[in-house]
Amino acid sequence: MFKRSDYFIITAVMMSFIVSAYLWFIVKDQQQAIFTAIWIPSIFTFGIYFKLCALMGLRK
């Protein structure tokens, strides 16, 4: 059901979340933490786009 690319996207999202939490709670740098947290929806959108392209057969 899941392809390797799906696991890559989920791993990238988890890494972004962990880095964001680290920056917020450990480093106490809220601006960098928020900037890193903004990556999460962008990574999901990137993954959804390529998943839809693959399902519709738009990739060669």
Residue pairs with C-beta under 8 A, 6 or more apart in sequence:
5 47
5 50
5 51
6 47
6 51
9 43
9 44
9 46
9 47
12 43
13 40
13 43
13 44
16 36
16 37
16 39
16 40
16 43
17 37
17 40
19 36
20 33
20 34
20 36
20 37
20 40
21 33
23 29
23 30
23 32
23 33
23 36
24 30
24 33
27 33
50 59
53 59
